[in-house]
Amino acid sequence: MKKSLFLTALLMSLMFILAACGGNGESEEETSEEASTEESTDEESAEAEGTEDESASNENGLAVTGDVNEEDDQIVGEGSSTVFPILNVLVEDFNAEYGIPVELGGNGTGSGFSALIDGSAQFANASRPIAEEEEQQLEDAGVEVTEMLIATDGLTVAVNEENDFVDSLTFDELNTIYSGEASSWSDVREDFPDEPITAYGPDQSHGTHDFFNEEVMDEEGVEAELIQDTNQVVSSVVGDPNSIGFFGYAFYLENQDTLKAVPIQGPDDEEAVEPTNENVMTFEYPLSRPLYSYVSNEALENNETLHTFFEFIVVNSTGAAEAVGYVPLEADAQQEQYDKLPNTES
């Protein structure tokens, strides 16, 4: 009897010990799982913070620090058809991120400055620097502006894709064509065929026209079929085998399957240079030029949304330039533009 009671007590003790050990093991597993979960949560939070930091700034460390205010006046910009493609990308991205539409026109550099002068726009896009006459008109209107460099373009001279004889042109030859002196290609160069030549270009409302007139024509005027819509200049060259035209590099890239870009030899060049991203960036291509946006200082100070929009432009200009085929600013130039904005100097 005593032996039976002893065995029973022993078995109960062993069961109690085993139960206790099992409980401790389960507790340790739960503790380990909880610690693992906390560690994972911390890592996810760190990753999320890293993602937020990355999206808030670009590769050069520049960030959009401002906010938008729905009570601000609507943002309106006008100007260069050459600058329009890159600004349009930025306008669409800004609207997608902030839900704020921007009214953007592309009727030419001259139109942009006119709108800035009469107050119908807060910024003007330009494919040439502002002229002294325009500066005076802005001063008379009491409008002070800041010049913002957006990207670099290479004004491209192109012929029809069927043209198999023009492999390059000099400034003098371009001058012969666009002064009206040449009625046939043989008037441009003796070994060119005796075929009629038709020259096209954007009209006087465009900075592209002004730049070409200044750089190639010595400001003596451009004699050609001048068209307000740059897309129609392109389509005219595409549709005319004996034609030649000039426009922004992005217009060429968009239609390069149906156009032939002409390498250009500048007055100081020993050989002709093709319009490529690298040649435009280094300004080896003789018709390289900066692209600008001129923004009202008063509007930048008083319209929080406009200020934020221009921060957005500078921070995201690299990707937008590459998207439409222009050459983006280098890091130092981008930083310089960012520091021009009120309250963003770093």
C-alpha positions, 0 to 999 in steps of 0.5 A: 500500500505504501509502495503504491502511494509512493509511485502515485506521488512520484508520477504526479511530481514528474507530470508537474515538472514536465508541465512546468518545463513545457510552459517555460518553453512556450513562453520563451517561444512567444517572447522570441516571436514578439521580439522578432515582430518588434524588430521587423516592425522597427526595420519596416519603419526605418525603410519607410522613413528612408523611402520618404526621405528619398522621395522628398529630395533628388539625387543632388539632395535638393528637396521641395520644402513648400506646400500648396494653398488652394486659396492662392491665385491659379498658376499661369505660364506662357512662352516658348514652344521649345521650353513647353515640352519640359515644363508640360511634363513638370506641370503634369507631375505637379498636378498628379502629386499636389492636385493643383492644375497649372495653366501653361501656354506655348505660343512663343518666347515673345508672347510669354514676356508680353503676358508677364508684362501685362500681368496675365501670367506669373512666369514666362518660358524663353528659349533665349535670354530676355532682351533689353527692350523687354527688360525695360517694359517689365521695369515700366510695368513694375515687374521684377523677375528672377531668371531660372535656367531649366535645361540646355537645348541644341537648335537643330537644322534638319532636312527631309529623310530622302535627302542624300546629299546634305551631310553638313552645313556651315553658318555661311551656307545657312545664311545663304539659304535663310537670306533668300539668296539661294533658290536651289540647292546648287546655289548653296554648294556647287556639288549639290543638285540643281533642285529647288529649295524650300526653307521653313522655320518658326516665326518671330513670336518664337525665341528659336527664331530670334536665336537663329536670327542672332547667331546665324543671320547676324540679325539681318532677318530670316527669309523663309516660310515662317510658321507659328506652330513649330509642329507644322514646321516639322511636318512641312520638312517631313512632307517636302523632299527638297526642304530644310527647317530648324527647331528645338532638339526635342522636336527633332528627337520626337520625329527622328525617324522621318527627319535627317539632322544636319551636322553644323560647322560654326565660324570657329569650328574646324569641322561640323558637329552633330546635335547630340546630348553630349555635344549640346551639354558641352556646347561643342555643338555651335547652336547649343543654347540655354532654356529659361523661365522668368518668374515674377518676384512678387508672385514668388513671395505672395503665392505659396503654391507658385513658390512650391511649383518652382521648387518642384521644377528645379528639383525634378528638372533633370528627369523632365529634361531627359524625358523630352530629350533635352540636356539636364543641368549639372549639379552645380547649376541646379543648386544655383537655380535652387538658391535663387528661390526665396527661403530655399538657399542652402 
